[in-house]
Every structure is written in structure tokens, then in C-alpha cells.
Amino acid sequence: SSTIFVNNLSFQTREQGLAATLSFCGKVVRSRIPSDPLTGASKGFAYVEFEREEQAERALREMNGVEVDGRRIRLEFSQSRS
């Protein structure tokens, strides 16, 4: 899969900023930070899709545990919905 799940995000992190942070690992096709439907507040996690699987693997190796906006993010491959 070329999509990674990013957990432990700061509630101040925005999709464009996250994509820019991870883009040195490869081309980010899409980043999505789900929000609470009532408040619009971030849920503290995101999905980031890279152009190729190798780029997602590089992000996992190089960015897991890195501090972004004051929080150490945790990355893993996103589980596909069945």
C-alpha cells in the first residue's frame, strides 16, 4: 500500500503542513486529517497517500517518531477497508 496512517498528531497540524513535512520522502498524492463533524476539530490522526509504495516505506523508516508541531508522530501502513 502507498497509504500510511499517521497517529499522535498535534491538533494544530494541517493537511498541507503534514504533506509538506512528509514530501521529502516522496510525492504526496493526498493527505487527509479527519475532523469531528460537530466541532470541526482534528481527530489527531491522518492518512497520507504517496505516489509509490517505496515512498511510503521510506516515510515509515525515516519519519516514525519524529516530532511534528510538538508531538512525536507514529506511522504505520494503513489497513485497507474491506
C-alpha positions in Angstrom: 0.0 0.0 0.0 1.1 3.5 -0.6 -1.1 5.0 2.1 0.2 5.4 5.7 -1.7 6.1 8.9 -0.2 8.9 11.0 -1.2 8.9 14.6 -0.5 11.2 17.6 -0.8 14.4 15.5 -1.0 17.8 17.1 -4.5 19.2 16.9 -2.8 22.3 15.2 -1.3 20.2 12.4 -3.0 20.9 9.0 -3.1 18.7 5.9 -0.9 20.9 3.8 1.7 21.2 6.5 1.8 17.4 7.1 2.1 16.8 3.4 5.0 19.3 3.2 6.7 17.6 6.1 6.5 14.1 4.6 7.1 15.2 1.0 10.9 14.8 1.2 10.2 11.0 1.3 8.4 11.2 -2.0 5.5 12.7 -3.8 2.4 13.1 -1.6 -0.7 12.5 -3.6 -3.2 13.2 -0.8 -3.3 13.9 2.9 -6.4 13.8 4.9 -6.9 14.7 8.6 -10.4 13.6 9.7 -12.3 16.1 11.8 -15.1 15.9 14.3 -18.4 16.6 12.4 -19.8 18.7 15.1 -16.8 20.8 16.2 -14.6 20.6 13.1 -11.7 19.8 15.4 -8.9 17.5 14.3 -9.2 13.9 15.5 -5.4 13.7 15.9 -4.6 11.3 13.1 -4.3 11.4 9.3 -4.0 9.3 6.2 -1.2 10.2 3.7 -1.1 8.7 0.3 2.2 8.6 -1.6 2.7 8.2 -5.4 4.5 4.9 -4.9 4.8 2.3 -2.1 8.5 2.7 -1.8 8.0 6.3 -0.8 5.5 5.3 1.9 8.1 2.7 3.1 10.7 5.5 3.3 8.4 7.7 5.3 7.8 4.9 7.8 11.6 4.3 8.2 12.6 8.0 8.4 9.6 9.8 10.0 8.3 7.4 12.6 8.8 9.0 16.0 9.8 12.4 14.5 8.4 15.5 16.3 5.9 17.5 14.2 4.2 20.5 15.8 5.4 19.4 19.2 4.2 15.8 19.1 6.1 12.6 18.1 4.1 11.1 15.3 3.6 7.4 14.8 3.3 5.9 11.4 2.1 2.6 10.0 0.7 1.3 6.8 -3.0 2.0 6.5 -5.2 -1.0 6.7 -7.5 -1.3 3.7 -11.2 -1.2 4.3 -12.9 -4.4 3.3 
